Amino acid sequence: MARGFVKRGKGAGVRYAARLDEAERALLIELFGQVRDLIAPPGSVAAQPDTPPEGDDPFDAIVAGLGADFGNVTVPDSPADLGGRGFGAEDRDPALDRLFPAANRTDEEAAKEFRRLTEASLRDRKISGLDAACAALAKSVDDRFELSEDTARSFLVALTDVRLVLGDRLGLREDADAQRLQEIAEIADPADPAAYAIVVYDFLTWLQETLATSMLPKR
């Protein structure tokens, strides 16, 4: 069973320690990898080939769906898509507008120009952070999982990015949507991919909060 992050040590020796079992670490690696593939431009060296899901396990359903086709996981009474969520190609995945929000929501041309100048470097930065998070998880040989100060920052951003993508797929737009999803999770069949996605989102939120809290300077 997972235990949240706590800060250990001081100065250069500081570490952020948590307990994550093998299945939990595997889940995070898969999610980070799926978001990495979403961020990487199609056909780029950074993009990884799609791996088809195996079996009917809900884990496969969620990690296979973090790309643009994750809409197959239907959440009842999902709020209508917001108009003008970003200024990009018509087939642009809306989750990318969560990860790279428009700098100017009132001037489409200015937003496009800003995105043209900055998005490539932002993508590279996020990909590097996701790679660092995956590498840290892959190095863990038991349930005890530790991060250095630098890797903890990358890990925190990686968790944020996964939550933004999953939140977009689940239709999270405002506070009322979170309450709606919680109500769905309480009555839905645990085998339902939508219910599983909500549970995963809650896990990511909890893990992110424990890491962020442990990184705050003590007064």
Phi, psi and omega in degrees: 000137184292145170235139185292171183287142171226150181273134178229144178083180181220160175058224182293341182267009183293140177223152176246113190250140176218173173240120178226124181283177186300318181294321180292320178294320179297320178301312181296318179299317179296315181295315177300319180295320179294319179292323176302315180294326178294321182285322184295131178301140179305135178083356181280164177298327183289335182287140179256147178295147179292139176248120182293145180293149178245134176076184184247013181297138180299335175300314178299321182298319184282318182287332177286339188260004182287354173280194186295340182269013180294348176300347176296337174276105188265128175259124182303142176057036178297138180296153181297148178301140178282143177278149175061043182281353177183166181247097180201195179296153183297329181267012179294132179298126182299335178296332178295333178283344170281319182285326181230075184295152179298135180285335181221108184273357180252348182230100184298318182294318179296321179295319179297318181293318178298318179297319180300322184279333190241337191293324181301315180291325177294320176300313180301319181295317179292320178298317178298319179294318178295321177297317180296320179295317179296319180297319179297318179294320182293333181284340184290130183253351176216190185289342179282126185232125183233148179232142171284173180301312182294315181292328178298321178295317178297320181295320180296316178294321179298318176298319178299316182296317179296319179295323179296316180293311181295322177299321178296317181295329182272358178079026179281110180239330183210175185302322182297331180293323178297319178294320179298317180295322178298319179294322177295316181299327183286335184247348185283155173297128181303336180279351180291126180305326180294318178296320179295320179298322179295318178298317179297318179299318178296320178298315179298319180297313180299314183296319179297317181296320180293323179290314180299318180295318181292337181273350180292139177294138179280139180270000000 
